[in-house]
Amino acid sequence: MFKLICGLGNLDIENIKALVKLYAKAGAWMFDVSPFALWALNEAIAEENLNPDNFKYCVSIPLEGDVHGKKAKILSNKCKKCSKCAKKCPQGAISNFIVDEKKCIGCGICKKVCSCSAVKMYDKTDYFDKLNEILKSDLKLDCVELHASVGDKKHILKKLKKISKKFKGDISLCISRKYFSLNQAIQLISEAKEIVSDNSAFYIQADGNSMNGANKELSSTIECVAFALALKESGVDENTIILSGGTNEYTKKLCDELSLKPLSIAF
């Protein structure tokens, strides 16, 4: 099975709806969108007259500091108007030296190519407020994913507990080995399982090379596969593991060679 990530920061509604309609017919199992775009996911499936029960609808909520919850801003007092950032932006989110927040996914490429320190990354902080609004609505929602690519375990567990109290559907925890050793990751997962014991399902999204899905090289996907394999060998049920971050055409081939059978590959 595969999970389509439309982009936590992506609020380009027409883009999201087009992706959902295409990949729903191509066999996607789960769709992951920003909580601000959940309505578009619901609407896209309805417009195609598809059965919503055939899919899992997921919204991602980032912790403060997680790369997936970042947005870019160009500082006009430092910008030299070289347009390097606009040319390299994979989302086409930069025009006239202004970043369109609806299109920006926080990948940070613009910041990397800027030679005059004119790009600032900041946290968009209203995701939890939007989740609370959704939970009071009649929108279909099957899974909430907490993006926790940060090093503060206490903060992760506190937010996970907050989500679990309000939502009893599926819970997914996206973590990266960048911030935790394997033993620390295992301990985090163990404590998280206790918190979500009353939820319908619990998934671990093993995040590898974040924001690198367009890279079609074997090296791009090695990190997430290695992380998932290490989790499996440490006792985590591989049928609860979702691979993400750098996944590409090599991911399944590498999993097959390693006899790794994750629940899903996210792309």
C-alpha positions as CSV (number, residue, x, y, z in Angstrom):
1,M,0.0,0.0,0.0
2,F,1.1,3.6,-0.5
3,K,0.2,6.8,1.3
4,L,0.2,10.1,-0.7
5,I,1.5,13.1,1.2
6,C,0.1,16.2,-0.4
7,G,2.3,18.4,1.8
8,L,1.7,19.5,5.4
9,G,2.4,23.1,4.3
10,N,0.7,22.8,0.9
11,L,-2.5,24.9,0.7
12,D,-2.7,25.1,-3.1
13,I,-6.2,23.7,-3.2
14,E,-6.4,23.0,-6.9
15,N,-3.1,21.2,-6.8
16,I,-4.2,19.1,-3.8
17,K,-7.5,18.1,-5.4
18,A,-5.9,17.2,-8.7
19,L,-3.4,15.0,-6.8
20,V,-6.1,13.3,-4.8
21,K,-8.2,12.5,-7.8
22,L,-5.3,11.1,-9.7
23,Y,-3.8,8.9,-6.9
24,A,-7.2,7.7,-5.6
25,K,-7.6,6.0,-9.0
26,A,-4.0,4.8,-8.9
27,G,-4.4,2.9,-5.7
28,A,-3.5,5.2,-2.8
29,W,-4.5,3.9,0.6
30,M,-4.1,7.0,2.7
31,F,-4.1,10.7,1.9
32,D,-2.2,13.0,4.2
33,V,-3.0,16.8,4.0
34,S,-2.7,19.9,6.1
35,P,-5.7,20.3,8.4
36,F,-6.5,23.5,6.5
37,A,-7.0,21.4,3.4
38,L,-9.0,18.5,4.7
39,W,-12.2,19.9,3.2
40,A,-10.5,19.8,-0.2
41,L,-9.6,16.1,0.3
42,N,-13.3,15.3,1.2
43,E,-14.5,17.3,-1.7
44,A,-12.2,15.8,-4.3
45,I,-13.2,12.2,-3.4
46,A,-16.9,13.2,-3.6
47,E,-16.4,14.9,-7.0
48,E,-15.0,11.7,-8.4
49,N,-18.0,9.7,-7.0
50,L,-15.5,7.4,-5.1
51,N,-16.4,5.6,-1.9
52,P,-14.7,7.5,0.9
53,D,-14.6,4.4,3.0
54,N,-12.0,3.0,0.7
55,F,-9.5,5.5,1.8
56,K,-7.9,6.8,5.0
57,Y,-8.0,10.6,5.5
58,C,-5.1,11.9,7.5
59,V,-4.1,15.4,8.7
60,S,-0.6,16.2,9.9
61,I,0.1,18.4,12.9
62,P,3.7,19.6,13.4
63,L,5.3,20.3,16.7
64,E,7.0,23.7,16.9
65,G,10.5,23.3,15.4
66,D,9.6,20.5,13.1
67,V,10.8,21.2,9.5
68,H,7.4,20.2,8.1
69,G,5.7,23.1,9.9
70,K,8.0,25.7,8.7
71,K,7.3,28.5,6.2
72,A,9.7,30.9,4.4
73,K,9.8,34.6,4.4
74,I,12.0,37.0,2.4
75,L,13.4,39.9,4.3
76,S,13.1,42.9,2.0
77,N,15.9,44.8,3.8
78,K,18.4,42.1,3.0
79,C,17.2,40.8,-0.4
80,K,19.4,41.6,-3.3
81,K,16.7,40.6,-5.9
82,C,18.9,37.9,-7.5
83,S,15.9,35.6,-7.9
84,K,17.9,32.5,-7.0
85,C,15.2,31.5,-4.5
86,A,12.4,31.8,-7.0
87,K,14.2,29.8,-9.6
88,K,14.9,26.9,-7.2
89,C,11.6,26.8,-5.3
90,P,10.0,23.4,-6.2
91,Q,6.5,24.7,-5.4
92,G,6.7,27.9,-7.4
93,A,5.8,29.7,-4.2
94,I,8.0,32.8,-4.7
95,S,6.9,35.7,-7.0
96,N,8.1,39.3,-6.9
97,F,10.4,38.4,-4.0
98,I,7.3,37.4,-1.8
99,V,6.6,33.9,-0.6
100,D,3.1,32.6,-1.0
101,E,2.4,30.9,2.3
102,K,-0.3,28.7,0.7
103,K,2.2,27.1,-1.7
104,C,5.3,27.1,0.6
105,I,6.0,23.7,2.1
106,G,8.9,24.8,4.3
107,C,11.6,22.7,2.5
108,G,14.1,25.5,3.0
109,I,15.7,25.3,-0.4
110,C,15.3,29.0,-0.9
111,K,17.2,29.6,2.3
112,K,20.0,27.3,1.2
113,V,20.5,29.0,-2.1
114,C,20.2,32.6,-0.8
115,S,23.7,34.2,-0.6
116,C,22.6,37.3,1.3
117,S,20.8,35.7,4.3
118,A,17.5,37.2,3.2
119,V,15.3,34.2,3.8
120,K,14.0,33.5,7.3
121,M,12.2,30.2,8.2
122,Y,9.4,30.5,10.8
123,D,6.9,28.2,12.5
124,K,3.3,28.3,11.5
125,T,1.6,27.8,14.8
126,D,-2.2,27.5,14.3
127,Y,-2.4,23.8,13.3
128,F,-3.7,22.6,16.6
129,D,-6.4,25.3,16.6
130,K,-7.5,24.0,13.2
131,L,-7.5,20.4,14.3
132,N,-9.9,21.3,17.2
133,E,-12.2,23.0,14.7
134,I,-12.2,19.9,12.5
135,L,-13.0,17.6,15.4
136,K,-16.2,19.7,15.9
137,S,-17.2,19.4,12.3
138,D,-18.6,16.5,10.2
139,L,-15.6,16.2,7.9
140,K,-14.3,12.7,7.4
141,L,-11.1,12.2,9.4
142,D,-9.6,8.8,10.1
143,C,-6.0,9.6,11.3
144,V,-4.1,12.4,12.9
145,E,-0.3,12.4,12.5
146,L,2.0,14.2,14.9
147,H,5.1,15.3,13.1
148,A,7.7,15.1,15.9
149,S,11.1,15.7,14.2
150,V,12.3,17.5,17.3
151,G,14.5,16.3,20.1
152,D,12.2,17.0,23.1
153,K,10.6,13.7,24.1
154,K,8.5,15.2,26.9
155,H,7.0,17.8,24.5
156,I,6.2,15.1,22.0
157,L,4.4,12.9,24.5
158,K,2.5,15.9,26.0
159,K,1.2,16.9,22.6
160,L,0.4,13.2,21.7
161,K,-1.6,12.9,24.8
162,K,-3.5,16.0,24.0
163,I,-4.4,14.7,20.6
164,S,-5.4,11.2,21.9
165,K,-7.8,12.7,24.4
166,K,-9.7,14.5,21.8
167,F,-9.5,12.0,18.9
168,K,-9.9,8.3,19.2
169,G,-9.3,7.3,15.6
170,D,-5.9,6.3,14.2
171,I,-2.8,8.0,15.4
172,S,0.5,8.2,13.6
173,L,3.8,9.4,15.0
174,C,6.3,10.7,12.5
175,I,9.8,10.6,14.1
176,S,13.4,10.9,12.7
177,R,16.5,9.1,13.9
178,K,18.2,12.5,13.4
179,Y,17.1,13.5,16.9
180,F,17.1,10.1,18.7
181,S,19.3,7.2,19.0
182,L,17.7,3.8,18.2
183,N,17.2,3.0,21.9
184,Q,15.7,6.4,22.5
185,A,13.4,6.0,19.6
186,I,12.3,2.6,20.9
187,Q,11.6,4.1,24.3
188,L,9.6,7.0,22.8
189,I,7.5,4.6,20.8
190,S,6.9,2.4,23.9
191,E,5.7,5.4,25.9
192,A,3.6,6.7,23.0
193,K,1.9,3.3,22.6
194,E,0.7,3.6,26.2
195,I,-0.8,7.0,25.6
196,V,-2.7,5.9,22.4
197,S,-3.8,2.5,23.7
198,D,-7.5,3.5,23.4
199,N,-7.1,4.7,19.8
200,S,-8.2,2.5,16.9
201,A,-4.7,2.1,15.4
202,F,-1.1,3.4,16.0
203,Y,1.4,3.9,13.2
204,I,5.1,4.8,13.3
205,Q,6.2,6.9,10.3
206,A,9.9,6.4,10.0
207,D,11.2,9.6,8.5
208,G,14.4,9.5,6.6
209,N,15.7,12.2,4.3
210,S,12.9,14.8,4.8
211,M,11.8,17.0,1.9
212,N,13.8,14.9,-0.5
213,G,11.2,12.8,-2.3
214,A,12.1,14.2,-5.7
215,N,15.6,12.8,-5.5
216,K,15.6,9.7,-7.7
217,E,18.8,8.2,-6.2
218,L,19.3,5.1,-4.1
219,S,21.0,7.2,-1.4
220,S,17.9,9.3,-1.0
221,T,15.8,6.4,0.4
222,I,18.5,4.5,2.4
223,E,18.0,6.4,5.6
224,C,14.3,5.7,6.0
225,V,14.6,2.1,5.1
226,A,17.5,1.6,7.5
227,F,15.5,3.3,10.3
228,A,12.5,1.1,9.6
229,L,14.7,-2.1,9.5
230,A,16.3,-1.1,12.8
231,L,12.9,-0.6,14.4
232,K,11.8,-4.0,13.2
233,E,14.9,-5.7,14.5
234,S,14.3,-4.0,17.9
235,G,10.8,-5.5,18.1
236,V,8.5,-2.9,16.5
237,D,5.8,-4.6,14.4
238,E,6.7,-3.9,10.8
239,N,3.0,-3.9,9.9
240,T,2.7,-0.6,11.9
241,I,5.6,1.1,10.1
242,I,5.2,3.7,7.3
243,L,8.3,4.8,5.4
244,S,8.7,8.4,4.5
245,G,11.3,11.0,3.7
246,G,13.3,10.4,0.5
247,T,11.1,7.5,-0.7
248,N,11.3,6.9,-4.4
249,E,11.3,4.1,-7.0
250,Y,14.1,2.3,-5.1
251,T,12.3,2.1,-1.7
252,K,10.2,-1.0,-2.3
253,K,13.1,-2.7,-4.1
254,L,15.4,-2.1,-1.1
255,C,12.7,-3.3,1.3
256,D,12.3,-6.5,-0.7
257,E,16.0,-7.2,-0.6
258,L,16.0,-6.8,3.2
259,S,12.8,-8.8,3.7
260,L,11.2,-5.7,5.2
261,K,7.4,-5.5,4.8
262,P,6.2,-2.1,6.1
263,L,2.6,-1.3,6.3
264,S,2.9,1.4,3.7
265,I,5.4,3.6,1.8
266,A,4.6,7.3,1.8
267,F,5.4,9.5,-1.2
